[in-house]
Amino acid sequence: MSEVLRRAVQDHLDAWLFTASVTAVSVRSCPARFPLRPGSDSDWNVARSMVDDVYPCVGEMLAVLQTKTDFNAFIWKRLRHGVKIMFRPAAGSTIHMDDRGGKTQERVATLDAGWIFTAAVMRWFHDHPRISYYDMCLGVSLDGRGGGTGEAWVEGGPENVGVGWGFYCVRRYLAEMSDPGLGDDPLRGLRESAEGLYLPPGAVFDRMMVYDLNRRDADMTRERELEFPEGGFLTVHKVLLGGDPGDAGDRVLYPGSIPVNLVKLEKADPRLIAGSIAHVAGNVGTHMAPGCKGDALLARAVGEESEFMLHLVDAGTDGILGFFVSFEQGGLPGQ
């Protein structure tokens, strides 16, 4: 299935003039939804066991993808230069929390499978390539939110599991279940999100931060403008693509990122998967020129900075899918 799917996704990207080469694998499915009530130990134990069930599925998928592409070598090469691995759940699409309590007296929040998927993927990168949580961050592109900072909304919190996306729950799971041998604490960074304290990734060595890639607070030092020969302009958060190449100090504060996209789809439709690859790549910048092909331009920019990204898809009953998207000229050997 994965080779047929890979070719179909590749054909769609080629048709959209999205220059990339794709490797794909797939395994069995994730569970879907479950209730989580604030303060309920029994609900939390169910949630934790569901992540535990998904973890081996994620491990199988990533192990096969690693055998095909050796993406760990790409990641470690960049980590040694201070770059952080950025997990990018597609918040704002289907991965979110909704209040589904209806007319009952007790409010119940329902978490989408994206929460489970995110926790399982982050745990795998900690337990197997042995990447410290302090070398990881979460990056989201929020189109809109009510009150507070985007980072606080993404976190939720111990008393607010029904508010926001719920990354606090991911932190809690990782703190309870991960191998502590690396001496890191995934709960560090929660306070900064709650208080709206912004720290550039190059200044963070002892916590795991959340970044709203659409939040710049009129601070131009967080922006990087990309100009292209065909007349396109994009303004991108430096957390994603790194600082000004001509400013050594800026590159220290903003060394760039290793993108790991996390997407929830209803089925393994090649068109939807190709569209999600293009959309997530393009959903990090503000288009500043009419007719600017944002997806293709961002793919070029990501290619220049990172050379690749991982695109991991929870496709419901169709399984968990992993894609290594290479932006190098000529793609991967044999493709």
C-alpha positions in Angstrom: 0.0 0.0 0.0 2.7 2.5 0.9 4.4 2.5 -2.5 1.2 2.9 -4.3 0.2 5.7 -1.9 3.7 7.3 -2.2 3.4 7.4 -6.0 -0.1 8.9 -5.9 0.9 11.6 -3.4 4.1 12.4 -5.4 2.0 12.7 -8.6 -0.3 15.2 -6.9 2.6 17.3 -5.6 4.2 17.2 -9.0 1.0 18.4 -10.7 0.9 21.3 -8.2 4.5 22.2 -9.1 5.4 21.5 -5.5 9.1 20.4 -5.8 9.6 17.6 -3.3 10.4 13.9 -3.2 8.3 11.6 -1.0 8.9 8.3 0.8 5.9 6.7 2.6 5.1 3.9 5.1 1.8 2.9 6.8 0.7 0.8 9.8 -2.5 0.0 11.6 -5.0 2.6 12.9 -5.2 4.9 15.9 -8.3 5.1 18.2 -10.5 8.2 17.7 -12.0 10.1 20.6 -12.5 9.7 24.4 -14.0 11.8 27.2 -11.7 13.6 29.7 -13.2 15.4 32.7 -11.2 17.9 34.7 -9.9 16.3 37.9 -10.9 12.7 36.9 -8.2 10.2 37.7 -10.1 7.4 36.0 -10.5 9.5 32.8 -6.8 10.3 32.8 -5.8 6.7 33.3 -8.0 5.8 30.2 -6.3 8.6 28.2 -2.9 7.4 29.2 -3.6 3.8 28.3 -4.9 5.0 24.8 -1.6 6.8 24.2 0.2 3.6 25.3 -1.8 1.7 22.7 -0.9 4.1 19.9 2.8 4.3 20.9 3.8 0.9 19.4 2.0 1.8 16.2 3.9 5.0 15.9 7.1 3.1 16.7 6.5 0.6 14.0 5.8 3.3 11.4 8.8 5.5 12.4 11.2 2.5 12.5 10.3 1.5 9.0 10.6 5.1 7.8 14.0 5.3 9.5 15.2 2.2 7.7 14.2 3.7 4.4 15.5 7.2 4.9 17.8 7.3 7.9 16.0 10.5 9.0 17.7 10.3 12.4 21.0 11.1 10.8 19.5 14.2 9.2 18.0 15.3 12.6 21.1 14.8 14.7 23.3 16.6 12.2 21.1 19.7 12.7 20.6 19.3 16.4 24.4 19.5 16.9 24.1 23.0 15.4 21.6 24.1 18.0 18.5 23.6 15.8 15.4 22.3 17.6 13.0 19.6 16.3 9.6 21.4 15.9 6.4 19.3 16.2 3.7 21.0 14.2 0.2 19.7 14.9 -2.3 21.2 12.5 -4.2 23.1 15.3 -7.2 24.8 13.9 -8.3 21.9 11.7 -9.5 18.8 13.4 -7.1 18.6 16.2 -8.6 20.6 19.0 -10.8 20.2 22.1 -14.6 20.8 22.0 -17.0 21.2 24.9 -19.4 18.3 24.3 -21.1 18.3 27.6 -24.5 19.2 26.0 -27.2 19.7 28.7 -25.6 17.5 31.3 -24.5 19.2 34.5 -20.9 18.0 34.3 -18.9 19.4 31.4 -17.0 16.9 29.3 -14.2 17.8 26.9 -13.6 15.5 24.0 -10.0 15.2 22.7 -9.4 14.4 19.1 -6.9 11.7 18.2 -4.4 14.4 17.4 -3.7 14.7 21.1 -2.9 11.0 21.4 -0.9 11.0 18.2 1.2 14.0 19.3 2.0 12.5 22.7 3.0 9.1 21.2 5.2 10.7 18.5 7.0 13.0 20.9 7.6 10.1 23.3 9.1 8.0 20.5 11.6 10.7 19.6 12.7 10.9 23.2 12.9 7.2 23.9 14.5 6.0 20.6 16.7 8.6 19.0 17.2 9.8 22.6 16.4 13.5 21.9 16.0 15.6 24.9 12.7 17.4 25.4 14.8 20.6 25.7 15.8 20.1 22.1 12.1 19.9 21.1 9.4 22.6 20.7 5.8 22.8 19.5 4.9 25.2 16.7 1.3 26.0 15.7 -0.2 28.4 13.2 -3.4 29.8 14.7 -5.8 31.7 12.5 -7.7 33.1 15.5 -8.4 32.6 19.2 -10.4 34.1 22.0 -8.5 35.9 24.8 -5.0 35.3 26.0 -2.0 34.3 24.0 -2.0 31.5 21.5 0.6 29.6 23.5 -1.7 29.6 26.6 -4.6 28.4 24.5 -2.5 25.6 23.0 -1.4 24.5 26.5 -4.7 24.4 28.4 -3.7 23.5 31.9 -4.3 21.4 35.0 -7.6 23.2 35.8 -8.6 23.9 32.2 -8.4 20.6 30.3 -11.6 21.5 28.4 -10.1 24.8 27.2 -7.7 25.1 24.3 -5.9 22.3 22.6 -4.5 20.6 25.6 -0.7 20.4 25.2 -0.5 20.4 29.0 -1.9 16.8 28.8 0.8 15.9 26.4 3.4 17.3 28.8 1.8 15.4 31.7 1.8 12.1 29.8 5.5 12.5 28.7 6.4 13.4 32.3 4.8 10.2 33.7 5.8 7.7 31.0 9.1 8.7 29.4 12.5 7.4 30.4 14.0 10.0 32.7 17.5 9.0 31.8 18.2 12.2 29.8 17.5 14.4 32.9 14.9 16.5 31.2 11.4 17.6 32.4 8.7 18.1 29.7 6.6 20.2 32.2 9.2 22.9 32.1 8.0 25.6 29.7 4.4 25.4 30.8 4.7 28.5 33.0 6.1 30.5 30.1 3.2 29.6 27.9 0.6 30.5 30.7 2.3 33.8 31.4 2.9 34.8 27.8 6.6 34.9 28.3 8.4 34.7 24.9 11.9 33.3 24.6 13.6 32.7 21.3 14.7 29.1 20.8 18.4 29.9 20.8 18.0 31.2 24.3 16.3 28.1 25.6 18.3 25.3 27.1 16.3 23.9 29.9 12.6 23.8 28.9 10.3 22.8 26.0 8.6 25.8 24.5 5.4 26.4 22.6 5.4 28.9 19.7 2.4 30.5 18.0 3.9 31.0 14.5 1.3 33.7 13.7 2.1 35.7 16.8 4.7 38.3 16.4 3.1 41.1 18.6 4.3 43.8 16.2 7.9 42.8 17.0 9.7 43.0 13.7 12.7 41.2 15.2 10.7 38.0 15.1 10.0 38.3 11.4 12.0 37.3 8.4 10.9 38.5 5.0 11.6 36.2 2.0 11.8 37.7 -1.4 11.7 35.6 -4.6 12.9 36.3 -8.1 9.4 35.8 -9.6 8.1 38.7 -7.4 6.7 36.8 -4.4 7.1 38.0 -0.8 6.5 36.1 2.4 6.9 37.1 6.0 7.8 34.1 8.2 8.4 33.7 11.9 12.1 33.2 12.5 11.4 30.3 14.9 10.5 28.1 11.9 13.1 29.1 9.3 15.8 30.7 11.3 17.2 34.2 11.6 18.8 36.5 9.0 21.5 34.6 7.3 23.7 37.7 7.2 23.4 38.3 11.0 25.4 35.9 13.1 23.7 37.0 16.4 20.3 36.6 14.9 21.1 33.1 13.8 22.2 32.2 17.3 18.8 33.3 18.7 17.0 31.7 15.8 18.9 28.7 14.5 15.9 27.3 12.6 13.9 24.1 13.1 13.5 20.5 12.0 9.8 20.3 10.9 7.7 17.3 12.0 4.2 17.9 10.8 1.3 16.0 12.6 -1.9 15.8 10.6 -5.3 14.3 11.2 -7.3 13.1 8.2 -10.4 11.0 7.9 -8.9 8.6 5.3 -5.6 8.0 3.4 -6.7 9.9 0.3 -3.6 10.8 -1.8 -5.1 14.1 -2.8 -5.8 15.1 0.8 -2.4 14.0 1.9 -0.6 15.9 -0.8 -2.8 18.9 0.0 -1.9 18.7 3.7 1.8 18.6 2.9 1.5 21.7 0.7 -0.8 23.4 3.2 1.3 22.8 6.3 4.4 24.0 4.4 2.6 27.1 3.3 0.8 27.8 6.5 3.7 29.6 8.2 3.9 32.9 6.5 1.9 36.0 5.6 1.5 36.3 1.8 2.5 39.8 0.8 2.1 39.8 -2.9 -1.1 39.1 -5.0 -0.9 35.7 -6.7 2.0 34.6 -4.6 2.3 30.8 -4.7 2.9 30.5 -0.9 3.1 26.7 -0.7 5.7 26.4 -3.5 7.7 29.4 -2.1 7.7 28.0 1.4 8.7 24.6 0.1 11.7 26.3 -1.5 12.5 28.1 1.7 12.2 25.0 3.8 14.4 23.2 1.3 17.1 25.8 1.6 17.0 25.7 5.4 16.2 22.2 6.4 16.4 20.1 3.2 13.5 17.9 4.5 10.5 17.5 6.8 8.7 14.6 8.3 4.9 14.5 7.6 3.1 12.1 9.9 -0.6 11.4 9.3 -3.3 9.8 11.5 -5.7 8.6 8.8 -8.3 7.0 11.1 -9.2 3.5 10.1 -6.8 3.7 7.2 -3.8 3.7 9.6 -0.9 5.8 10.6 1.1 7.1 7.7 4.6 8.5 7.7 6.2 10.6 4.9 9.8 11.8 4.5 9.5 14.8 2.3 12.9 15.7 0.7 13.4 19.1 -0.9 16.9 18.3 -2.1 17.5 18.5 -5.8 16.8 15.1 -7.3 15.1 13.8 -4.2 16.1 10.5 -2.6 18.1 7.7 -4.2 16.0 5.3 -6.2 13.0 7.7 -6.6 
